[in-house]
Amino acid sequence: MKVATYNVNGVNGRLPVLLRWLEEAQPDVVCLQELKAPVERFPLLAIEQAGYGAIWQGQKSWNGVAILARGATPIETRRRLPGDELDLHSRYLEAAVDGILIACLYLPNGNPAPGPKFDYKLEWFERLIAHGQGLLDSDLPVIMAGDYNVMPTDLDVYKPERWLGDALFRPEVREAYRRVVDQGWTDALRSIHPDERIYTFWDYFRNVYGRDAGLRIDHLLLAPAVAKQLASAGVDRHVRGWDKSSDHALTWIVLK
């Protein structure tokens, strides 16, 4: 079973890239973030023609998450991260696919930091920590996949000294991510590649992709029941080099 996460950075504008990759990689499950489209503008027909069922939570111009499943429609279990009924951002979606609970998330960026956006990011993290513990306590096979907007360690960022004040690398954010992992989640990519510099994001400016000056901010966290089935993990970084591609690449795992 192959499960991937992809910040598509505009699902309609990047649709040719997404469809090309689906045909190439044949993943079983894909979590999408940053759809940047209202609910009615999600390109369901094209995705169905590619062989995938989908559920999604859109939002005009910003945010938006979706879960795709090859040859099936994900069974929705949750549409928002609990803990704040006033938070209407489309950042969390949860569904069952082939016996695994898939949580697709798009964690806030948080910049500028400090400030209200950074406070919102930390509050969102606290809600994720609380909900994540509940998922673990259920003993279900769960994957929490998405754009976490955090580089957990120096190994996950090109020239970390340049990012010390950024909301993606501030100590409070890295500590929050560590608290999530310490609950019992396995960071799949880092588990398979413990000492490698592997990036999932390259900005559009300053030839960042060509210089491989990237960041690792897209993560798949696995509950113990899933982690023991982990066979491989990687990043299809070549997709980032395709014409009109997102600034993220596809991050994936394969389960036995």
C-alpha positions, 0 to 999 in steps of 0.5 A: 500500500502506497500512501502519499502527501502533497501540498498541491499549492492550488489544485486546479492550477496544478491539476496536470501535474497531479494527474501526471504523477498519479499515472506515474506513481499509482499511489493508493492514497493521497493527502492533498493540502492547500487546494485554494479552491471552494468546495464546488471548484474541486476537480472531482471529475478529472480525479475520478477519470484517473481512477480515484475517489475523493473527499475534500474540504475546500476554502476560497483562495486559501487552505483546503484539504482532500483525501484521494483513494485509488478505486474507492471513496474514502469513508469520512470520519471527521471534517475538522480538528476538534478543540475550537468551534470558531476555527473555520479554516479548512485544514483537517480531514479524516477518513478510513481507507482500506482499514487504515484511518487517514488524517490529512492536515495542513498546519498553519504557517505562523509567520510573522513570529511572534504575533497572532498568526504564530499564536494560532499555529501553537494553539493548533498544535496543542489541539493536534497533540490532544487529538493525536493522543486520542487516536493513539489511545484507540489502538487503530492503524492511523496515519497523520499526513500533511504539510506540518510547516515545521522543520524538526531538526537542523538536518531538515533545513538548508542553512538552519542559521538563516531560519532561527526566527522563522515560524517554521523553525522556532524552538516552540514549534520544533518542541511542539512537533517533538511532543507529537512524535513522543506520544508514540508516532513514527516519523516515517521518512526520518525512520527510513533515512535517519541521517540524510538531508532530504527535503520536500519543499523548495521555494520558487526564488533564487534557484532554490530547487536547482541548488537543493536549498530546501526544507523538509516540512511534509511529514507522515506520522505513523501509529504503532500498528502502521509503523511496524508495516513500514517498508520504504519512504521517500520523496519524488523530488523530480516532480518539483522540477516539472513545468508549473509544479507546486513548490512542494514535492510528493512525500510517500511511504510504502506499507507491507 
